[in-house]
Amino acid sequence: MDADRALVVFRGRRIRRTWFADEWWFSVVDVIEILADNSRPRKYWNDLKKKLREEGFESSEKIGQLKLASADGKEYRTDCANTKNLFRIIQSIPSKNAEPFKRWLAQVGYERVQEIQDPELAQKRMKELYREKGYSDDWIEKRVRGIAVRDELTDEWKKRGLESDLEYAILTAEISKATFGLTPSEYKKLKGLKSENLRDHMNDLELIFTMLGERVTTEITRSRDAKGLPECESAAKEGGQVAGSARKDAEVRIGKSIVSKDNFIMQPERKRKPLGEKKK
């Protein structure tokens, strides 16, 4: 089950959502009305908030008042929660309709404990998930290798005093800009993506040059013993430039751009071809 997709439609009824702070936020009262099967979802939610506060869940910190369209066509500020916090709310709803979500959460938690004990299980499950979505085995192997390259790079950054998501985002943007001429956010916009993972929508060559930029960055960072954001940022730019030069040379030789608008939108009704492969 894909968490965000599972929350869009449940039991044939739509749940309102809006894009905010780089993720989907869902109407809490819509979820409660369906799962609690309650004709007064707003009152139910007010009572539930008191219970959640007693359990240590501060709704004032985790719930956002965002504008959503109502039945009359107008937009009103509505209590919304992101996927993580909405699942926490669902756990506190005593209803048979909420049980499928609770069972899924329990299964996910169990699997994560197993993966901590045996990390190979995580990789096997990840490969199987990609296969179920229709990705080719060749693409999956590149994706898995790319994750390993990325992890090695971020581990290197940690050793050099960088830990915040913002610092990682800055460095990643530098590598991507030098490699493809686009930052990750610009690349996602080109591909028409929002919450989706950019790398899950890259074709083989895009993944390869992403790996090249990050792998070279790791080596430059080590060889120069870079420390702190400015030095690591310089290494990131140079690592990306190496990959960028290789990309441009490849484009001249193959006669087309490697940077692509193609994405991998889920269409369960048919198996998709690998990204970039033309339809026959």
N, C-alpha and C positions, 0 to 999 in steps of 0.2 A: 504493500500500500504506500503510495506517495502522500505524505502528510498534507501538503497544501492542496493537492487535487482532491483528496478525500473530503476536505472541508468545504469545497465549492458546492457540491450537490450531495445531499444525504437523504435517503428514503424518498427520492423523487422531488425534493424541495430544495430550492436554491438558497444559499447562504450569502448574504451580501459581503463584499470585501472591497478593499481599496489599497492602492500601492502607497506605502509611506515608509520613509527611512530605509529604502532599499530592501523592503520585504512586504509580504502581504499581511494585512490586518483584517480580521473578520468581525462581523457584528456579533457581540456576545448574546444579545437577546434573541437573535435568529437561531443560534445554536441551542439556547435554552428552550425555546418554544418547541423545537423539534425533539430534542433529547429528553426533556422533562415532560413532554406532552402536556404543557401547561397553557391554559388560556390567558393567563396573566403573567407573561414572561418577565415584564419589567419589575413587578412586585417580587416575583421569585428571585430575580437577580439582586434586588436590594437586600433581601433576606440572606441570600447566599454570600454576598459581600461581607456581611457581619461575621458569618461563620468562617470565611476565608481569613479575615483579619485575626480571629482568635487562633487560627492555625499558623499564623506568621506570614500569610500571603497579603502584602500590602497592595491592594488594588489601585490606590492612588498613584503608585509608582509604576505599575505594570499595565494599566489600562489607559488607552488614549481616547480622547473625544475627537472623533474624526467625522467629516461630513459624508453621509451616505444618502442615496436617493430613497425616498419613501414611496408608499403606494400612490400618493397624490402627485407624484412626479417632481416634488420639491426635495431639496437636500437639507438634512438636519444633522446636527452634531449627535453622534451615537457612540456609546461605549464600544470600543473595539480592542481586540487583543491579537498579538502575533501568534504564530503557530505554537511556540513553546508554552506561552502563558495560557493559551486557550486549552491546550491539553491538560494543564494543571487544573483549570476550572472544571473541565469535564470529569476529572477524577473525583470531584466532590459532588457530582450529581447522582443521587441514588435512583437510577432508572434502568430498566432493561434495554431501552434504546441506546444508552451510553455504553452498555457492555461490550459491543464490538470494538469500540475505541479503547476501552480499558484492557481488553484482552490483547489487543495489538501492542499497546504500550508495555504490558507485562512481557510479551514475547520479545520486543525490542530490547528491553532491559536485560532479560535473560541472555540474549545473544551477545550483548555488549560484555557481560561478565565472562562469557565463554571466550570471547575474542581477546580479553585481557590475559586470560590464562593460556591461550593458544593463538597468537597473532596471525598465523597462517589462515585461520578460519575467516578472518575479516577479508583477506584478499580473495578467498574462494567465493565468499558471499557477494563481494563486489563484482567479480567477474560474472557470476550467475545473474545478478541483477541487470547488468549491461546486456547480457545475452537475451534476457526476457524482453528487454526494450527494443531489441532488433539490431544491436550493433554487431559487426563482424568480429571474429576472433582476432584477426590481424589488428584491427583498430583497438580492441580491448587491450592487447599486449602493449601497444604504444601508450595507451592511456595509463596503464598500471606503471609502466616504466617512467612515464612523466611524473607520476605522483612520487615515486622514489627519488627522482632528481630534485623535485621541489622540496621534499622533506629534508634532503641533505643540505640544500641551500638555506632553508629556514633554521636548521640546527646550527649552521655556521654563523648565521646572523645572531642567534641567541648567545653563542660563545663570545660574541664581540659587543655585547651590551645592548642589543636591540631586542625588545620583547613586545612592544605595543602593536596592535593591529594597524594603527595609522602609519607607523614606520614601515611595516611590511608592505602596506599599500603603496606608499611613496616609492619604495625600491622596486616593487613589481611593475609599477607604472613606468618607471625609467627603462627597465629592461624591455617591456612591451613596445614603448614608443620608439626605442632605437631599433628593435627587431622588425616591427611591422609598420611603423609610422603612426600607430594608434595606441592610446592608453587602453586598458581593459574596459573602462566604461564606454569609450568611443567605439571599441570593437563590438561590444554588446549591442550598442545602438545600431551599428551597421548591419548586424545579423538579426535585428528585430527582437532582441531578448530583454527580459526584465529580471525576474527572480532566478532564471535558469543559470546553471554553471556554464561559463563561457567555454571552458575546455571540453565540456561534454558536447559542444556544438562545433568543434573544430574538425577539419578533415585531417588525413594522415600527415600531409606536409605542414600544415599549421602546427600540429602537435610536435612534429620533429624539430621545427625551427624554434618553438617555445622551449623545448628541452635544451637545444643547443645554447640559446641565450642564457638560460639559468645554469647550465653546467659550466659554461665558460666563466660566468660570474662567480661561481663557487671557487674555481681555480684561481682567478685573479684576486679574489678576497683573501684566499689563503696565502698566495705567493707574496702579497704585499703586507700581510698581517694587518689588514685594515681594521680600524676600531672606530666605533661610533657611527652616527648617521652620515656625516659628510664624506668620510672615507669610503664607507660601504656604498654610498650613492654614486661616487665616482667609479667604483668597480662595477656597479650595476649598469651604468651607462656604457662602459667599455665592453662589458660582456654582451650587452644588447647590440652594440655596433658590430661586433664580430658576426653575430647571427644575422644582422641586417644586411651586411655586405654579402654574406653567403646567399641570403634570400634573393637579393637583387640579381646576383650572378645567375642563380637558378632560373629566375623568371625570364632572363634574356635567352637562356639556352632552351627552355621548354616553350617559350613563346606565349606565356600567359601569366596573369597575376596569381600569386599564392594566397594573398589576402582575399578572402571570399565572403560573400553575403550568405552563403549556404548555411543552414542550421539543421538541427535534428529534432523536429517537432514530433512528439509522440502521436502515432496514429495506430492504435491497437488493432484496427481491422485488417492490417496487412503488414507483412515483413518489409522493412525498408532496406534499401541498398546502402552501402557505406557512404558516408558523406563525400560529395564531390563526384560520385559515379553517375554517369548519365543514364537516363531511362532509355530502354530499348524501344 
